[in-house]
């Protein structure tokens, strides 16, 4: 029993130290062609920072949304690993009240693969259906103290 507790504590320690967590606010808009912008507060066990992202790509069929939610950056050992070019994809659904999820992938500052996941809730309008998907490329700037 004791060895299992030690194993779990090691797994939790690795998870906390090898990933970055945070909270983001997002805006998307478009009709076939779209854009996205987000701002995040990011932190892990030994650092924190803020990010800003701008991107563009396809949005089908189209709409506009403002949303917010928590995120995790798998493989981002610190907030700086969230900077640079990323590809992204996501979807949201609903009219008025929206629920969504977004994924992004890029390369961290040490060459490692970084994947982010963000579930979100917000407000918006999707036309002509109450759902929209989006994908594209973005660039993220990071500020750390």
C-alpha positions in Angstrom: 0.0 0.0 0.0 2.8 2.4 0.9 4.6 1.8 -2.4 1.4 2.6 -4.4 1.1 5.9 -2.5 4.7 6.8 -3.3 4.1 5.9 -7.0 1.0 8.1 -7.1 2.7 11.0 -5.5 5.5 10.7 -8.0 3.0 10.7 -10.9 1.2 13.8 -9.5 4.6 15.6 -9.0 5.5 14.8 -12.7 2.1 16.0 -13.9 2.3 19.3 -12.0 6.0 20.0 -13.0 5.8 18.8 -16.7 2.6 20.8 -17.7 1.3 24.4 -17.5 -2.2 25.4 -16.4 -4.2 28.5 -16.6 -7.3 30.4 -17.6 -8.1 32.0 -21.0 -10.6 34.4 -22.5 -11.3 33.9 -26.2 -13.0 35.6 -29.1 -13.7 34.0 -32.5 -15.6 35.4 -35.5 -15.9 34.4 -39.1 -18.0 33.0 -42.0 -16.0 30.3 -43.7 -12.8 32.4 -43.1 -12.4 33.4 -39.5 -10.1 34.7 -36.9 -9.5 34.1 -33.2 -7.8 36.0 -30.3 -7.2 35.0 -26.8 -5.5 36.1 -23.6 -4.4 33.7 -20.8 -2.9 33.6 -17.4 -0.5 30.7 -17.2 1.3 29.0 -14.3 2.9 25.9 -13.0 4.7 24.8 -9.9 7.7 27.2 -10.5 6.7 30.0 -12.8 3.8 32.1 -14.1 3.1 34.5 -17.0 0.5 35.7 -19.5 0.0 34.9 -23.1 -1.7 36.6 -26.1 -2.7 34.8 -29.2 -3.9 35.8 -32.7 -4.8 33.4 -35.4 -6.8 32.8 -38.5 -8.2 30.0 -40.6 -11.4 28.4 -41.5 -14.7 28.6 -39.5 -17.6 26.6 -40.7 -20.3 27.5 -41.2 -19.6 30.7 -39.2 -20.5 32.8 -36.2 -19.1 34.8 -33.4 -18.3 34.0 -29.8 -16.8 35.2 -26.6 -15.8 32.5 -24.1 -13.6 31.6 -21.2 -12.3 28.5 -19.5 -9.4 26.7 -17.9 -6.6 25.2 -20.0 -3.8 22.7 -19.7 -0.6 22.8 -21.7 0.6 19.2 -21.9 4.4 19.2 -22.3 4.7 22.9 -21.5 7.3 22.9 -18.7 6.8 26.6 -18.1 4.7 29.4 -19.7 7.4 30.3 -22.2 6.8 26.9 -23.9 3.4 28.2 -24.9 4.9 30.9 -27.2 5.4 30.8 -30.9 3.4 29.3 -33.8 0.7 26.8 -33.1 -2.0 25.1 -35.1 -5.4 24.9 -33.6 -8.8 23.3 -34.0 -12.0 23.5 -32.0 -15.8 23.6 -32.0 -18.6 25.2 -30.1 -22.3 24.8 -30.0 -25.4 26.6 -28.8 -27.1 29.9 -29.4 -26.8 32.6 -26.8 -25.1 30.3 -24.3 -22.2 28.4 -26.0 -20.1 25.4 -24.9 -16.8 24.7 -26.7 -13.5 22.9 -26.7 -10.2 23.9 -28.4 -7.0 22.0 -29.0 -3.7 23.5 -30.2 -0.3 22.0 -30.9 3.2 23.5 -31.4 6.8 23.2 -30.3 8.1 24.2 -26.8 11.3 26.2 -26.1 13.3 23.0 -25.7 12.0 21.4 -29.0 9.3 19.3 -27.2 5.8 18.9 -28.6 3.2 21.0 -26.7 -0.5 20.3 -26.8 -3.1 22.5 -25.2 -6.7 21.7 -24.3 -9.3 24.2 -23.3 -13.0 23.6 -22.5 -15.0 26.8 -22.4 -18.3 28.4 -21.9 -19.5 31.7 -23.2 -21.9 33.6 -25.4 -22.3 33.8 -29.1 -24.2 33.2 -32.3 -23.6 30.5 -34.9 -25.3 30.7 -38.3 -27.1 29.0 -39.9 -26.8 26.1 -37.4 -26.3 26.3 -33.7 -22.7 24.8 -34.0 -19.5 25.8 -35.5 -16.0 24.3 -36.1 -12.8 26.2 -36.6 -9.2 25.4 -37.5 -6.1 27.4 -38.4 -2.7 28.7 -37.4 -1.9 31.1 -34.7 1.0 32.8 -33.0 1.3 33.3 -29.2 3.4 35.9 -27.4 4.4 35.2 -23.8 5.2 37.6 -21.0 6.9 36.3 -17.8 8.3 38.3 -15.0 
